[in-house]
Amino acid sequence: MELQQFATDKHVEEALRLFRVSTIEAAATGNLAGVEGFTSSADQEALNRIEVQLKKRFAIGTHVSEHLIVQDFVSRQHYKESLVKKVIANLVRRGDLQQKMQRKMLYRVK
């Protein structure tokens, strides 16, 4: 480490190297789970299972209460509520679902 008035290419390269090493190490140990954009492998598998089940149970062109879907996945299937809501948000963002009636109802588009 050096304290200088201006950063050189050497300083930038070292900063990038340290960032890469620390980020990869944190991701490998699971310490980034919970940080937006990073999920553990177990949570990623759960997200995929929730999405598949949601699409199987929710036919194209039908409406369903978002609250009922969330409660069903949480109480009966024992998924984390945050994961279920994350899947719903992703499906809405992709255009597979639409939220209607002040975001209380979900409509399956695709």
N, C-alpha and C positions, 0 to 999 in steps of 0.2 A: 504494500500500500504506500502510496506517495501522495502528498498534498502539494499540488502545483496549481498555478494560475489557470492553465489550460489542460484539457485532457488530450492525450495523444492516441494514436491508433492502438498502441500497446495497451493503454488503459481500457479502451472500449472492448478490445478482444478479451481481456481478462474479466471484465464485468459480464460479458456474454457467456464466457465459459463458466463462471461461478453460478450464473442464473440457470444455465442448462443443467449443470450438475445438481444443484439444489432442487430444482423442479422435478427432474427425473427421479431423484431419490425420494422426494416426498410422494410422488405418484406411485412409486413402486411399493412404498410402505403403507399406502392407503391414507396418508395424512391429508390428502386433498379432497377426500370425500366430504361432501357438504358445501364445498366451494362451487359457486356457479360455473357450470361448464365441465366439472369433473365429477364423475360418479364411480363408486367402487364397482368391481366386476359383479359382485352379488346383486347390487342395486340395479345394474344395467340388465342383468338377466331377469330380475323381477319386472323392470319396466317393459321388456320385450314380452314377457308372459302376460302382463296386464293388457298390453295393446292387442295381442292376439285374442285373448278372451273377450275383451270389450268388442272387438270387431265381429267375433263369432256370435255374440249374444245380442248385438245391436244392429238390426237389419238396415240396409240402405233405404232412406226415405221415411224412417220412423223417428218419433220424438220420445224422449225419456227425461225424467227429472235428474239433473246432475246430482242432487243431494242423495237420491235413492241409489244411484250407481256408486257413488263414493261410499255410502254406508254399507252397501252389499259387499264391496271389495274389502272393506276394513273389518266388518264384523264376521262375515261368513268365511272369507278366504284369508283373513289375517294379514293383509298387505298394509303397509304404512300409508296413512292418508296423504302424506306429502308426495309419495310416488304415484298414487292414483291421480292426484290433481296435476302432477307434472305430465303424465301421459295425456290427460285431457287437454292441457294447454298446448302440448306438442301437436296433437291431432287438429286442434283449432287453428294453430299457426300454419299447418300444412294444407288446410282446407278440407280435411276429411270430415270434420265436425263443424257445426255452426252453433253458436250460443244464441238463444232466443229468449224472449220474455224476461228482460233484465238479467240475463245470464243464469236463469233458473232452469231452463230447459235446454237440452242438447238435441240437435237435429243432425242425423248422419247423412252426409252428402255423397261420400265415396266409400 
